[in-house]
Amino acid sequence: MDEFQTGSESVEGVIGGSAYQHSRVSQWTSSVVEQSLSQLSKLGKPFKYIVTCIIMQKNGAGLQTASSCFWDNSTDGSCTVRWENNSMYCIVSVFGLAI
Amino acid sequence: MEEFHPGDEVSFNPDEASNSVKECIESIIGGEDYSQNKVNQWTANIVEHSLTQLVKQGKPYKYMVNCAVMQKSGAGLHTANSCYWDTATDGSCTVRWENRTMYCVVSVFAVAIAL
């Protein structure tokens, strides 16, 4: 799926070799969502997009996320990319809604 | 379910959505402590109930509700979202809730249906 590739590449590009840093995490999440969104809009498909990104420090805490969507099953969809390195987890979700 | 009348103003009301989501969260995890076995059904229930309340408003919208529940243990958590849509009709709101043992962050995205 194109969208999945876009999400993975954006995450790798922004935080690929870094360790969790409280002072930088804010700009990382913003960069990941912005880059993913611009790559998606370049695909030129007639869709509205919503991209969300969660970055969490690895500390033994439990994290659970869920999402529920009310849309048109035949045209709309979503995908989630889970990425990690040894100091943090990153979860990016992309929702695409047909216009 | 309310009828939609063409000609009504189509707009997303983030305050109303925010209140209804807060009530859902309170009713589901209000007095609870973080529990690994239950967290799965809590997040599922929160998104389902919130979605049902939103759809009951009867507006011509598609909705996405996203919920994250995290145990309080000193870890850092950061979330961000970015949307490519029609800013005149579409909107979102985020509700942050916490108790002694966990954080809960719920985001609602509403996208207008072109009629």
Backbone of each chain as ProteinMPNN parsed JSONL, in Angstrom:
{"seq_chain_A": "MDEFQTGSESVEGVIGGSAYQHSRVSQWTSSVVEQSLSQLSKLGKPFKYIVTCIIMQKNGAGLQTASSCFWDNSTDGSCTVRWENNSMYCIVSVFGLAI", "coords_chain_A": {"N_chain_A": [[0.863, -1.189, 0.0], [0.65, 2.165, -0.923], [0.389, 4.227, 0.954], [1.284, 3.102, 3.314], [4.016, 2.747, 2.844], [4.79, 5.416, 2.568], [4.326, 6.363, 5.182], [6.189, 4.759, 6.673], [8.636, 5.567, 5.536], [8.737, 8.283, 6.185], [8.934, 8.231, 8.992], [11.381, 6.869, 9.424], [13.098, 8.646, 8.147], [12.909, 10.979, 9.757], [13.385, 10.295, 12.552], [15.125, 8.218, 12.467], [17.997, 7.541, 13.348], [18.01, 8.371, 15.987], [18.011, 8.891, 19.642], [15.575, 8.796, 22.318], [14.609, 12.047, 23.193], [13.545, 14.421, 25.336], [13.412, 17.17, 24.795], [13.365, 17.325, 22.058], [11.327, 15.838, 21.04], [8.894, 16.997, 20.45], [9.292, 18.461, 18.043], [9.913, 16.334, 16.414], [7.54, 14.76, 16.228], [5.882, 16.588, 14.923], [7.319, 16.942, 12.502], [7.231, 14.346, 11.419], [4.44, 13.97, 10.951], [3.94, 16.096, 9.187], [5.649, 15.581, 6.987], [4.714, 13.068, 6.156], [2.116, 13.74, 5.397], [2.605, 15.536, 3.272], [3.825, 13.879, 1.403], [1.717, 12.123, 0.922], [-0.24, 13.808, -0.194], [1.021, 14.373, -2.527], [0.576, 12.079, -3.984], [-1.658, 12.511, -5.377], [-4.305, 11.586, -5.298], [-7.968, 11.548, -5.088], [-8.525, 12.242, -2.225], [-9.173, 13.003, 1.256], [-6.945, 13.44, 3.949], [-5.879, 12.19, 7.154], [-3.369, 12.294, 9.494], [-1.851, 10.747, 12.223], [0.513, 10.806, 14.921], [2.326, 9.055, 17.375], [4.75, 9.237, 19.842], [6.597, 7.384, 22.093], [8.528, 7.04, 24.991], [10.68, 4.331, 25.86], [9.979, 2.697, 28.653], [8.931, 0.738, 30.132], [6.288, 1.217, 30.621], [2.796, 0.585, 29.967], [1.047, 0.874, 26.888], [-1.915, 1.482, 25.181], [-3.741, 1.698, 22.202], [-6.671, 2.623, 20.337], [-8.893, 2.801, 17.533], [-11.907, 3.995, 16.04], [-14.048, 4.107, 13.29], [-16.393, 5.966, 11.344], [-17.502, 5.636, 8.343], [-17.372, 5.32, 4.729], [-17.223, 2.156, 3.818], [-16.476, 1.066, 1.335], [-14.85, 2.866, 0.003], [-13.141, 4.21, 1.775], [-10.278, 4.13, 4.025], [-7.663, 2.926, 6.299], [-4.287, 2.927, 7.655], [-1.719, 1.639, 9.753], [1.476, 2.322, 11.038], [3.998, 0.791, 12.851], [6.855, 1.543, 14.647], [10.13, 1.088, 16.051], [13.0, 1.806, 18.136], [15.947, 1.337, 20.177], [15.309, 3.129, 22.241], [12.774, 4.266, 22.023], [9.234, 4.12, 21.005], [7.314, 4.442, 18.018], [4.26, 5.307, 16.651], [2.39, 5.553, 13.784], [-0.576, 6.632, 12.305], [-2.571, 6.541, 9.415], [-5.376, 7.944, 7.904], [-7.579, 7.689, 5.228], [-9.958, 9.416, 3.363], [-12.442, 9.242, 0.933], [-13.226, 11.756, -1.427]], "CA_chain_A": [[0.0, 0.0, 0.0], [1.478, 3.377, -1.017], [0.309, 5.015, 2.169], [2.117, 2.435, 4.317], [5.399, 3.085, 2.504], [4.962, 6.827, 2.891], [4.434, 6.478, 6.635], [7.471, 4.196, 7.157], [9.778, 6.38, 5.104], [8.758, 9.534, 6.946], [9.435, 7.977, 10.348], [12.811, 6.542, 9.312], [13.79, 9.874, 7.774], [12.949, 11.985, 10.821], [13.976, 9.873, 13.834], [15.903, 7.018, 12.198], [19.113, 7.105, 14.189], [18.059, 9.144, 17.239], [17.537, 8.334, 20.905], [14.512, 9.64, 22.86], [15.05, 13.274, 23.872], [12.35, 15.168, 25.694], [13.394, 18.507, 24.201], [13.197, 17.306, 20.603], [10.235, 14.973, 20.601], [7.824, 17.815, 19.896], [9.507, 18.747, 16.626], [9.898, 15.078, 15.67], [6.171, 14.365, 15.893], [5.403, 17.521, 13.895], [7.966, 16.637, 11.217], [6.733, 13.076, 10.88], [3.102, 14.13, 10.359], [3.978, 16.99, 8.039], [6.255, 14.909, 5.844], [3.802, 12.021, 5.677], [0.994, 14.39, 4.723], [2.959, 16.095, 1.965], [4.024, 12.747, 0.496], [0.402, 11.588, 0.571], [-0.954, 14.696, -1.115], [1.694, 14.242, -3.827], [0.058, 10.929, -4.713], [-2.644, 13.074, -6.289], [-5.598, 10.882, -5.32], [-9.058, 12.407, -4.598], [-8.762, 11.87, -0.834], [-8.8, 13.848, 2.389], [-6.098, 12.602, 4.793], [-5.595, 12.552, 8.549], [-2.198, 11.532, 9.93], [-1.543, 10.986, 13.638], [1.785, 10.192, 15.291], [2.557, 8.965, 18.82], [6.099, 8.783, 20.175], [6.654, 7.085, 23.515], [9.805, 6.593, 25.53], [10.632, 2.957, 26.373], [10.201, 2.794, 30.088], [8.185, -0.32, 30.819], [4.863, 1.556, 30.755], [1.92, -0.028, 28.981], [0.292, 1.839, 26.082], [-2.92, 0.828, 24.346], [-4.502, 2.675, 21.426], [-7.737, 2.024, 19.544], [-9.67, 3.819, 16.847], [-13.16, 3.531, 15.494], [-14.352, 5.052, 12.225], [-17.725, 5.922, 10.76], [-17.242, 6.119, 6.99], [-17.865, 4.5, 3.64], [-16.297, 1.022, 3.736], [-15.993, 0.688, 0.006], [-13.866, 3.803, -0.547], [-12.245, 4.795, 2.768], [-9.47, 3.138, 4.726], [-6.601, 3.453, 7.155], [-3.219, 1.982, 7.906], [-0.916, 2.034, 10.909], [2.876, 1.891, 10.989], [4.625, 0.746, 14.188], [8.311, 1.576, 14.477], [10.805, 1.261, 17.333], [14.425, 1.573, 18.207], [16.099, 0.872, 21.559], [14.853, 4.033, 23.302], [11.394, 4.738, 21.869], [8.281, 3.544, 20.061], [6.606, 5.458, 17.255], [3.089, 4.739, 15.976], [1.807, 6.545, 12.877], [-1.803, 6.141, 11.657], [-3.016, 7.361, 8.291], [-6.768, 7.685, 7.526], [-7.861, 8.33, 3.946], [-11.405, 9.452, 3.102], [-12.693, 9.647, -0.443], [-14.034, 12.98, -1.589]], "C_chain_A": [[0.896, 1.235, 0.0], [1.558, 4.12, 0.302], [1.21, 4.435, 3.24], [3.575, 2.794, 4.102], [5.714, 4.507, 2.913], [5.179, 7.015, 4.378], [5.787, 5.975, 7.125], [8.644, 5.065, 6.782], [9.884, 7.667, 5.907], [9.337, 9.319, 8.326], [10.941, 7.739, 10.314], [13.601, 7.823, 9.057], [13.95, 10.844, 8.932], [13.679, 11.506, 12.082], [14.855, 8.647, 13.706], [16.996, 6.674, 13.193], [19.109, 7.717, 15.577], [17.6, 8.384, 18.471], [16.499, 9.295, 21.472], [15.103, 10.853, 23.572], [13.842, 14.144, 24.098], [12.253, 16.51, 24.969], [13.113, 18.466, 22.703], [11.955, 16.567, 20.133], [9.094, 15.761, 19.97], [8.038, 18.098, 18.413], [9.554, 17.467, 15.794], [8.474, 14.708, 15.256], [5.635, 15.287, 14.802], [6.015, 17.205, 12.546], [7.423, 15.374, 10.602], [5.372, 13.285, 10.236], [3.142, 15.031, 9.138], [4.551, 16.312, 6.809], [5.334, 13.853, 5.267], [2.688, 12.659, 4.868], [1.398, 14.933, 3.368], [3.233, 14.984, 0.962], [2.688, 12.207, 0.012], [-0.303, 12.5, -0.421], [-0.297, 14.662, -2.487], [1.176, 13.074, -4.64], [-1.067, 11.352, -5.661], [-3.988, 12.367, -6.344], [-6.69, 11.775, -4.72], [-9.452, 12.035, -3.168], [-8.457, 13.01, 0.122], [-7.984, 12.919, 3.29], [-6.015, 13.121, 6.209], [-4.441, 11.669, 8.986], [-1.984, 11.808, 11.415], [-0.257, 10.242, 13.98], [1.923, 10.192, 16.805], [3.993, 8.504, 19.024], [6.154, 8.573, 21.673], [8.01, 6.527, 23.903], [9.668, 5.158, 26.038], [10.989, 2.987, 27.846], [9.462, 1.703, 30.84], [6.711, -0.019, 30.973], [4.061, 0.846, 29.685], [1.222, 1.07, 28.201], [-0.668, 1.076, 25.198], [-3.607, 1.901, 23.518], [-5.557, 1.941, 20.612], [-8.333, 3.138, 18.701], [-10.864, 3.186, 16.161], [-13.575, 4.559, 14.443], [-15.722, 4.832, 11.615], [-17.566, 6.504, 9.374], [-17.825, 5.193, 5.948], [-16.851, 3.363, 3.418], [-15.731, 0.721, 2.367], [-14.9, 1.626, -0.502], [-12.829, 4.3, 0.459], [-11.438, 3.717, 3.468], [-8.396, 3.772, 5.579], [-5.459, 2.464, 7.196], [-2.355, 2.536, 9.021], [0.486, 1.47, 10.775], [3.433, 1.913, 12.409], [6.123, 0.647, 13.989], [8.931, 1.656, 15.85], [12.307, 1.204, 17.152], [14.691, 1.248, 19.677], [15.666, 1.866, 22.629], [13.419, 4.506, 23.152], [10.571, 3.958, 20.856], [7.65, 4.696, 19.284], [5.46, 4.77, 16.502], [2.492, 5.821, 15.09], [0.569, 5.929, 12.239], [-2.2, 7.099, 10.562], [-4.459, 6.969, 7.988], [-7.019, 8.388, 6.205], [-9.356, 8.271, 3.666], [-11.658, 9.97, 1.717], [-13.565, 10.902, -0.477], [-15.234, 12.627, -2.456]], "O_chain_A": [[1.801, 1.345, 0.827], [2.621, 4.579, 0.72], [1.835, 5.179, 3.996], [4.291, 3.109, 5.052], [6.75, 4.784, 3.518], [6.09, 7.728, 4.799], [6.465, 6.657, 7.894], [9.546, 5.287, 7.59], [10.981, 8.095, 6.268], [10.141, 10.125, 8.794], [11.687, 8.34, 11.087], [14.641, 8.055, 9.674], [15.002, 11.465, 9.082], [14.509, 12.237, 12.625], [15.289, 8.086, 14.712], [16.938, 5.62, 13.826], [20.105, 7.602, 16.292], [16.901, 7.376, 18.375], [16.524, 10.483, 21.152], [15.973, 10.723, 24.433], [13.184, 14.561, 23.144], [11.168, 16.939, 24.577], [12.669, 19.463, 22.132], [11.574, 16.658, 18.966], [8.409, 15.269, 19.073], [7.107, 17.997, 17.614], [9.268, 17.501, 14.597], [8.22, 14.384, 14.096], [5.001, 14.819, 13.856], [5.309, 17.199, 11.538], [7.178, 15.323, 9.397], [5.147, 12.841, 9.109], [2.454, 14.765, 8.152], [4.009, 16.447, 5.712], [5.182, 13.743, 4.05], [2.349, 12.185, 3.784], [0.639, 14.819, 2.406], [2.907, 15.128, -0.216], [2.535, 11.872, -1.163], [-0.899, 12.022, -1.386], [-0.958, 14.892, -3.499], [1.315, 13.067, -5.863], [-1.386, 10.647, -6.619], [-4.733, 12.518, -7.312], [-6.385, 12.665, -3.928], [-10.566, 11.573, -2.924], [-7.612, 13.864, -0.147], [-8.296, 11.732, 3.388], [-6.07, 14.327, 6.448], [-4.509, 10.445, 8.87], [-1.94, 12.966, 11.83], [0.035, 9.19, 13.413], [1.669, 11.207, 17.453], [4.413, 7.5, 18.449], [5.803, 9.466, 22.444], [8.561, 5.657, 23.23], [8.629, 4.807, 26.598], [12.125, 3.261, 28.233], [9.378, 1.747, 32.067], [5.947, -0.882, 31.404], [4.584, 0.537, 28.614], [0.841, 2.09, 28.776], [-0.272, 0.119, 24.532], [-4.022, 2.921, 24.067], [-5.369, 0.783, 20.238], [-8.289, 4.302, 19.1], [-10.842, 2.022, 15.76], [-13.464, 5.761, 14.683], [-16.161, 3.703, 11.395], [-17.5, 7.723, 9.218], [-18.684, 4.368, 6.258], [-15.76, 3.589, 2.895], [-14.63, 0.182, 2.249], [-14.1, 1.23, -1.351], [-11.757, 4.76, 0.065], [-11.834, 2.553, 3.511], [-8.229, 4.992, 5.591], [-5.621, 1.302, 6.822], [-2.268, 3.749, 9.211], [0.671, 0.299, 10.442], [3.351, 2.932, 13.094], [6.608, -0.217, 13.258], [8.328, 2.237, 16.753], [12.825, 0.649, 16.183], [13.745, 0.907, 20.387], [15.645, 1.517, 23.809], [12.885, 5.106, 24.085], [11.092, 3.253, 19.992], [7.473, 5.79, 19.818], [5.67, 3.776, 15.805], [2.125, 6.89, 15.578], [0.639, 4.829, 11.69], [-2.173, 8.316, 10.744], [-4.748, 5.783, 7.83], [-6.704, 9.571, 6.071], [-9.958, 7.198, 3.725], [-11.147, 11.028, 1.347], [-14.489, 11.078, 0.317], [-16.067, 13.489, -2.737]]}, "seq_chain_B": "MEEFHPGDEVSFNPDEASNSVKECIESIIGGEDYSQNKVNQWTANIVEHSLTQLVKQGKPYKYMVNCAVMQKSGAGLHTANSCYWDTATDGSCTVRWENRTMYCVVSVFAVAIAL", "coords_chain_B": {"N_chain_B": [[-32.893, 8.867, 15.279], [-31.834, 12.021, 14.157], [-33.27, 13.9, 11.425], [-31.588, 14.982, 8.481], [-31.62, 18.183, 7.171], [-31.34, 19.579, 4.023], [-29.531, 22.53, 3.434], [-29.195, 23.298, 5.984], [-26.744, 24.633, 8.22], [-23.531, 23.391, 7.79], [-21.364, 22.361, 10.079], [-18.719, 21.522, 12.313], [-18.949, 20.993, 15.74], [-16.706, 21.483, 18.087], [-16.748, 21.761, 20.898], [-19.068, 20.552, 21.837], [-18.601, 17.95, 21.019], [-16.342, 17.388, 22.489], [-17.334, 17.48, 25.138], [-19.122, 15.331, 25.086], [-17.397, 13.223, 24.648], [-15.818, 13.323, 26.962], [-17.677, 12.557, 28.886], [-18.098, 9.913, 28.106], [-15.554, 8.774, 28.592], [-15.316, 9.118, 31.386], [-17.441, 7.483, 32.246], [-16.552, 4.979, 31.525], [-13.82, 4.473, 32.41], [-13.706, 5.873, 34.716], [-13.475, 5.331, 37.699], [-11.349, 3.612, 37.795], [-8.205, 1.734, 38.148], [-5.104, 1.491, 36.328], [-5.089, -1.397, 34.356], [-3.66, -4.156, 32.927], [-5.022, -6.304, 31.746], [-7.538, -5.3, 31.312], [-7.355, -3.056, 29.752], [-7.483, -3.234, 27.007], [-10.261, -3.757, 26.431], [-11.287, -1.401, 27.478], [-10.28, 0.714, 25.822], [-11.47, -0.018, 23.417], [-14.208, 0.154, 24.091], [-14.41, 2.895, 24.77], [-13.879, 4.187, 22.278], [-15.985, 3.142, 20.743], [-18.372, 3.945, 22.114], [-18.075, 6.748, 22.08], [-18.132, 7.225, 19.342], [-20.739, 6.387, 18.708], [-22.272, 8.307, 20.119], [-21.562, 10.601, 18.684], [-22.501, 10.069, 16.1], [-25.2, 10.019, 16.586], [-25.879, 12.686, 16.562], [-26.665, 13.247, 14.054], [-25.516, 14.655, 11.911], [-24.193, 15.38, 8.58], [-21.59, 13.808, 8.454], [-18.414, 12.067, 8.28], [-16.726, 10.143, 10.708], [-13.748, 9.85, 12.746], [-12.494, 8.256, 15.527], [-9.996, 8.253, 17.9], [-8.213, 6.588, 20.427], [-5.923, 6.671, 23.127], [-4.493, 4.945, 25.795], [-2.438, 5.269, 28.531], [-0.232, 3.913, 30.925], [0.764, 5.409, 34.004], [4.024, 5.99, 34.442], [6.24, 7.524, 34.436], [7.288, 7.625, 31.905], [7.842, 9.394, 28.808], [5.411, 10.777, 26.635], [4.361, 11.67, 23.432], [2.083, 13.172, 21.192], [0.943, 13.886, 17.841], [-0.987, 15.431, 15.246], [-1.945, 15.773, 11.802], [-3.818, 17.25, 9.227], [-5.343, 16.904, 6.036], [-7.633, 18.552, 4.531], [-10.927, 20.031, 4.09], [-10.936, 23.077, 5.366], [-13.08, 24.69, 5.991], [-15.365, 23.166, 6.564], [-14.607, 20.828, 7.923], [-13.319, 19.309, 10.967], [-11.621, 18.905, 14.198], [-11.192, 17.504, 17.524], [-9.497, 17.233, 20.642], [-9.334, 15.321, 23.584], [-7.97, 15.332, 26.766], [-7.395, 13.248, 29.499], [-6.937, 12.268, 32.897], [-6.086, 10.048, 35.638], [-5.06, 8.819, 38.816], [-3.449, 6.639, 38.06], [-3.284, 6.4, 35.264], [-3.134, 7.855, 31.893], [-5.373, 9.251, 29.487], [-5.954, 9.816, 26.136], [-8.047, 11.162, 23.793], [-8.89, 11.543, 20.42], [-10.946, 13.194, 18.112], [-11.991, 13.195, 14.793], [-13.699, 14.937, 12.282], [-15.138, 14.733, 9.166], [-16.642, 16.362, 6.49], [-19.386, 15.214, 4.528], [-19.785, 15.345, 1.092], [-22.651, 16.464, -0.389]], "CA_chain_B": [[-31.837, 9.646, 14.637], [-32.416, 13.247, 13.586], [-33.25, 14.022, 9.969], [-30.747, 16.086, 8.03], [-32.326, 19.01, 6.199], [-30.411, 20.314, 3.158], [-29.681, 23.955, 3.674], [-28.704, 23.545, 7.344], [-25.319, 24.95, 8.243], [-22.727, 22.209, 8.064], [-20.122, 22.67, 10.767], [-18.388, 20.623, 13.403], [-18.898, 21.709, 17.007], [-15.726, 20.757, 18.887], [-17.071, 21.761, 22.34], [-20.089, 19.542, 22.086], [-17.959, 16.64, 20.85], [-15.436, 17.246, 23.618], [-18.126, 17.128, 26.325], [-19.695, 13.985, 25.024], [-16.29, 12.271, 24.809], [-15.424, 13.309, 28.388], [-18.647, 11.73, 29.617], [-17.834, 8.505, 27.776], [-14.342, 8.341, 29.291], [-15.674, 9.032, 32.806], [-18.307, 6.346, 32.535], [-15.874, 3.702, 31.296], [-12.645, 4.249, 33.261], [-13.787, 6.84, 35.81], [-12.892, 5.058, 39.008], [-10.48, 2.436, 37.685], [-6.749, 1.839, 38.102], [-4.611, 0.853, 35.111], [-5.031, -2.854, 34.459], [-3.255, -4.618, 31.613], [-6.016, -7.202, 31.128], [-8.781, -4.642, 30.936], [-7.151, -1.845, 28.96], [-7.946, -3.553, 25.664], [-11.701, -3.521, 26.278], [-11.576, -0.002, 27.765], [-10.082, 1.564, 24.644], [-12.498, -0.371, 22.429], [-15.485, 0.722, 24.535], [-14.387, 4.351, 24.675], [-14.062, 4.636, 20.892], [-17.327, 2.797, 20.258], [-19.392, 4.807, 22.716], [-17.91, 8.119, 21.579], [-18.595, 7.253, 17.955], [-22.2, 6.3, 18.728], [-22.804, 9.609, 20.529], [-21.353, 11.566, 17.608], [-23.379, 9.744, 14.978], [-26.565, 10.385, 16.995], [-26.154, 14.097, 16.274], [-27.359, 13.267, 12.776], [-24.943, 15.575, 10.92], [-23.641, 14.652, 7.424], [-20.157, 13.711, 8.645], [-17.721, 10.817, 8.564], [-15.978, 10.385, 11.941], [-12.713, 8.925, 13.193], [-12.211, 8.477, 16.946], [-8.768, 7.568, 18.227], [-8.038, 6.665, 21.876], [-4.689, 6.073, 23.637], [-4.47, 4.887, 27.26], [-1.079, 4.945, 28.945], [0.046, 3.759, 32.346], [1.643, 6.458, 34.512], [5.228, 5.392, 35.008], [7.376, 8.399, 34.218], [7.705, 7.673, 30.501], [7.363, 10.54, 28.053], [4.556, 10.424, 25.501], [4.022, 12.846, 22.65], [1.268, 12.84, 20.027], [0.71, 15.023, 16.953], [-1.712, 15.03, 14.059], [-1.957, 16.738, 10.721], [-4.95, 16.873, 8.394], [-5.439, 17.495, 4.696], [-9.08, 18.504, 4.324], [-11.567, 21.302, 3.802], [-10.95, 23.713, 6.683], [-14.353, 25.366, 6.269], [-16.408, 22.261, 7.069], [-14.098, 19.707, 8.715], [-12.692, 19.746, 12.217], [-11.22, 17.854, 15.128], [-10.973, 17.964, 18.886], [-8.75, 16.25, 21.426], [-9.65, 15.379, 25.01], [-6.952, 14.698, 27.609], [-7.975, 12.908, 30.801], [-6.028, 11.435, 33.668], [-6.367, 9.818, 37.048], [-3.825, 8.541, 39.554], [-2.611, 5.586, 37.478], [-3.181, 6.397, 33.808], [-3.53, 8.982, 31.052], [-6.195, 8.838, 28.357], [-6.044, 10.894, 25.151], [-8.998, 10.776, 22.748], [-8.998, 12.533, 19.353], [-12.089, 12.995, 17.22], [-11.852, 13.912, 13.521], [-14.97, 14.92, 11.566], [-14.949, 15.13, 7.772], [-17.974, 16.544, 5.909], [-19.729, 14.439, 3.338], [-20.29, 16.234, 0.046], [-23.956, 15.92, -0.801]], "C_chain_B": [[-32.464, 10.86, 13.982], [-32.32, 13.228, 12.079], [-32.29, 15.132, 9.599], [-31.511, 16.868, 6.997], [-31.328, 19.76, 5.352], [-30.622, 21.8, 3.365], [-29.276, 24.307, 5.093], [-27.222, 23.839, 7.275], [-24.519, 23.714, 8.614], [-21.455, 22.627, 8.773], [-19.955, 21.729, 11.94], [-18.285, 21.436, 14.688], [-17.949, 20.983, 17.962], [-16.067, 20.716, 20.377], [-18.059, 20.672, 22.681], [-19.471, 18.142, 22.02], [-17.076, 16.36, 22.061], [-16.191, 16.847, 24.879], [-18.64, 15.71, 26.262], [-18.607, 12.922, 25.161], [-15.867, 12.177, 26.275], [-16.373, 12.437, 29.194], [-18.399, 10.253, 29.353], [-16.642, 7.981, 28.564], [-14.658, 8.128, 30.77], [-16.464, 7.77, 33.098], [-17.58, 5.021, 32.384], [-14.673, 3.479, 32.209], [-12.595, 5.156, 34.474], [-13.076, 6.456, 37.085], [-11.827, 3.981, 38.998], [-8.999, 2.749, 37.782], [-6.283, 1.107, 36.847], [-4.515, -0.657, 35.307], [-4.751, -3.406, 33.076], [-4.301, -5.5, 30.943], [-7.226, -6.447, 30.631], [-8.581, -3.525, 29.905], [-7.635, -2.012, 27.518], [-9.428, -3.25, 25.485], [-12.062, -2.079, 26.604], [-11.422, 0.86, 26.526], [-11.15, 1.266, 23.597], [-13.841, 0.241, 22.821], [-15.515, 2.23, 24.4], [-14.603, 4.794, 23.233], [-15.467, 4.316, 20.38], [-18.393, 3.724, 20.799], [-19.3, 6.229, 22.185], [-18.458, 8.227, 20.168], [-20.121, 7.236, 17.896], [-22.819, 7.645, 19.099], [-22.689, 10.625, 19.4], [-22.324, 11.327, 16.462], [-24.819, 10.131, 15.299], [-26.896, 11.837, 16.684], [-26.783, 14.268, 14.896], [-26.777, 14.192, 11.719], [-24.311, 14.773, 9.784], [-22.113, 14.587, 7.491], [-19.685, 12.278, 8.703], [-16.879, 11.119, 9.805], [-14.846, 9.391, 12.106], [-12.452, 9.258, 14.638], [-11.009, 7.631, 17.301], [-8.545, 7.694, 19.734], [-6.722, 6.007, 22.276], [-4.744, 6.1, 25.154], [-3.069, 4.466, 27.663], [-0.942, 4.926, 30.445], [0.983, 4.882, 32.804], [2.886, 5.784, 35.09], [6.452, 6.258, 34.738], [7.828, 8.476, 32.777], [7.154, 8.924, 29.839], [6.493, 10.047, 26.911], [4.232, 11.686, 24.752], [3.164, 12.431, 21.473], [1.106, 14.081, 19.167], [-0.205, 14.532, 15.86], [-1.809, 16.16, 13.06], [-3.044, 16.31, 9.753], [-5.019, 17.645, 7.099], [-6.901, 17.435, 4.33], [-9.625, 19.873, 4.004], [-11.734, 22.045, 5.135], [-12.272, 24.405, 7.013], [-15.363, 24.431, 6.937], [-15.895, 21.168, 7.999], [-13.432, 20.194, 9.986], [-12.309, 18.586, 13.11], [-11.203, 18.415, 16.542], [-10.273, 16.845, 19.646], [-9.066, 16.443, 22.896], [-8.554, 14.656, 25.776], [-7.552, 14.483, 28.987], [-6.951, 12.133, 31.576], [-6.589, 11.146, 35.038], [-5.029, 9.452, 37.675], [-2.884, 7.564, 38.832], [-2.492, 5.595, 35.967], [-3.608, 7.71, 33.146], [-4.409, 8.432, 29.94], [-6.293, 10.03, 27.399], [-6.959, 10.421, 24.034], [-9.052, 11.886, 21.705], [-10.169, 12.186, 18.468], [-11.841, 13.807, 15.96], [-13.176, 13.814, 12.796], [-14.764, 15.488, 10.173], [-16.31, 15.206, 7.101], [-18.16, 15.679, 4.678], [-20.29, 15.412, 2.312], [-21.595, 15.668, -0.476], [-24.357, 16.404, -2.18]], "O_chain_B": [[-33.502, 10.754, 13.329], [-31.411, 12.623, 11.512], [-32.182, 16.124, 10.321], [-32.011, 16.288, 6.033], [-30.527, 20.521, 5.895], [-31.756, 22.27, 3.46], [-29.035, 25.476, 5.395], [-26.524, 23.357, 6.383], [-24.79, 23.068, 9.625], [-20.555, 23.189, 8.149], [-20.928, 21.209, 12.485], [-17.605, 22.462, 14.719], [-18.33, 19.988, 18.578], [-15.721, 19.751, 21.059], [-17.914, 19.963, 23.677], [-19.77, 17.273, 22.839], [-17.06, 15.25, 22.591], [-15.74, 15.97, 25.616], [-18.603, 14.976, 27.249], [-18.848, 11.852, 25.719], [-15.589, 11.087, 26.775], [-15.951, 11.679, 30.067], [-18.48, 9.433, 30.268], [-16.694, 6.892, 29.135], [-14.316, 7.093, 31.342], [-16.195, 7.07, 34.074], [-17.94, 4.04, 33.035], [-14.52, 2.379, 32.741], [-11.587, 5.215, 35.178], [-12.17, 7.163, 37.525], [-11.434, 3.484, 40.053], [-8.576, 3.878, 37.534], [-6.971, 0.213, 36.354], [-3.942, -1.136, 36.286], [-5.515, -3.156, 32.144], [-4.461, -5.46, 29.723], [-7.877, -6.859, 29.671], [-9.539, -3.1, 29.26], [-8.125, -1.071, 26.895], [-9.823, -2.583, 24.529], [-13.045, -1.564, 26.07], [-12.31, 1.648, 26.2], [-11.677, 2.18, 22.963], [-14.539, 0.789, 21.968], [-16.52, 2.796, 23.969], [-15.419, 5.679, 22.978], [-16.069, 5.12, 19.667], [-19.223, 4.233, 20.046], [-20.317, 6.848, 21.874], [-19.154, 9.184, 19.83], [-20.725, 7.982, 17.125], [-23.783, 8.079, 18.468], [-23.603, 11.42, 19.179], [-22.9, 12.27, 15.919], [-25.575, 10.522, 14.409], [-28.069, 12.188, 16.554], [-27.365, 15.312, 14.601], [-27.447, 14.496, 10.732], [-23.931, 13.618, 9.981], [-21.423, 15.223, 6.695], [-20.422, 11.38, 9.111], [-16.369, 12.231, 9.944], [-14.946, 8.243, 11.674], [-12.211, 10.419, 14.966], [-10.991, 6.429, 17.037], [-8.67, 8.791, 20.277], [-6.425, 4.903, 21.821], [-5.01, 7.145, 25.747], [-2.563, 3.442, 27.205], [-1.457, 5.794, 31.149], [1.895, 5.263, 32.07], [2.808, 5.092, 36.105], [7.581, 5.773, 34.804], [8.672, 9.308, 32.444], [6.124, 9.453, 30.256], [6.79, 9.026, 26.29], [3.861, 12.687, 25.366], [3.471, 11.439, 20.811], [1.127, 15.2, 19.678], [-0.215, 13.338, 15.56], [-1.763, 17.339, 13.414], [-3.183, 15.118, 9.48], [-4.792, 18.854, 7.053], [-7.383, 16.4, 3.869], [-8.864, 20.785, 3.68], [-12.585, 21.676, 5.943], [-12.556, 24.678, 8.179], [-16.136, 24.868, 7.789], [-16.669, 20.628, 8.79], [-13.027, 21.353, 10.078], [-12.628, 17.432, 12.825], [-11.2, 19.629, 16.745], [-10.436, 15.666, 19.334], [-9.071, 17.565, 23.402], [-8.24, 13.504, 25.477], [-8.138, 15.391, 29.575], [-6.159, 11.4, 30.982], [-7.441, 11.874, 35.549], [-3.977, 9.752, 37.11], [-1.665, 7.654, 38.976], [-1.668, 4.86, 35.423], [-4.316, 8.535, 33.723], [-4.228, 7.298, 29.497], [-6.672, 11.127, 27.809], [-6.691, 9.403, 23.397], [-9.24, 13.051, 22.057], [-10.368, 11.025, 18.111], [-11.513, 14.99, 16.046], [-13.737, 12.723, 12.694], [-14.268, 16.604, 10.022], [-17.064, 14.233, 7.128], [-17.233, 15.447, 3.902], [-21.17, 16.213, 2.626], [-21.645, 14.533, -0.948], [-25.424, 16.041, -2.675]]}, "name": "protein", "num_of_chains": 2, "seq": "MDEFQTGSESVEGVIGGSAYQHSRVSQWTSSVVEQSLSQLSKLGKPFKYIVTCIIMQKNGAGLQTASSCFWDNSTDGSCTVRWENNSMYCIVSVFGLAIMEEFHPGDEVSFNPDEASNSVKECIESIIGGEDYSQNKVNQWTANIVEHSLTQLVKQGKPYKYMVNCAVMQKSGAGLHTANSCYWDTATDGSCTVRWENRTMYCVVSVFAVAIAL"}
